[in-house]
Amino acid sequence: MNRALPVCLSLVLAACSGDPGGRPEEPPAPRAGSAEDNVIGAPLQQSLDKAESVEDLSGQRKGGLDEAIDEAN
């Protein structure tokens, strides 16, 4: 009786564990153009757009400052 319980328990666990040699299910491939498809590119493009906007704004401010300096001289 003492050995029957561990043997039965191990058989139940082995039966419930599934197929250990089977391949796990792979998630479906993301659709082209979806947010999941462009995980790195979309945030990178947003950052580049923001940097370009900041650069344009800085250039406009510098241009205005240069004009003010030229008028003052």
C-alpha positions in Angstrom: 0.0 0.0 0.0 2.9 2.4 0.8 4.3 2.0 -2.7 0.9 2.0 -4.5 0.2 5.7 -3.7 3.4 7.1 -5.2 3.2 4.8 -8.2 -0.4 5.9 -8.9 0.4 9.5 -8.3 3.3 9.4 -10.7 1.1 7.7 -13.3 -1.6 10.4 -12.9 0.9 13.2 -13.2 2.5 11.6 -16.3 -0.9 11.2 -17.9 -1.9 14.8 -17.2 1.4 16.4 -18.3 0.7 16.0 -22.0 3.1 15.0 -24.7 6.6 16.1 -23.7 8.0 15.4 -27.1 5.3 17.4 -29.0 6.1 20.8 -30.5 4.6 23.8 -28.6 2.0 25.8 -30.5 3.5 28.9 -32.2 1.5 32.1 -32.1 0.1 33.3 -35.4 2.3 35.6 -37.5 1.3 39.3 -37.3 -0.5 40.8 -40.2 1.6 43.0 -42.5 1.3 46.6 -41.5 -0.1 45.9 -38.1 1.3 47.4 -34.9 2.7 44.0 -33.9 4.4 43.7 -37.2 6.4 46.9 -36.8 7.4 46.7 -33.1 10.7 48.5 -33.5 10.1 50.6 -36.6 7.0 52.6 -35.4 8.5 53.9 -32.1 11.8 54.7 -33.9 10.0 56.6 -36.7 8.0 58.5 -34.1 11.2 59.5 -32.3 12.9 60.6 -35.6 9.8 62.7 -36.5 9.9 64.4 -33.1 13.6 65.0 -33.4 13.1 66.6 -36.8 10.3 68.8 -35.5 12.5 70.0 -32.6 15.4 70.7 -35.0 13.1 72.7 -37.3 11.8 74.7 -34.3 15.3 75.4 -33.1 16.3 76.5 -36.6 13.4 78.9 -36.8 14.3 80.4 -33.4 17.9 80.7 -34.4 16.9 82.4 -37.7 14.8 84.9 -35.8 17.6 85.6 -33.3 20.1 86.1 -36.2 17.8 88.6 -37.9 17.4 90.5 -34.6 21.1 90.7 -34.1 21.7 91.8 -37.7 19.0 94.6 -37.3 20.6 95.7 -34.1 24.1 96.1 -35.8 
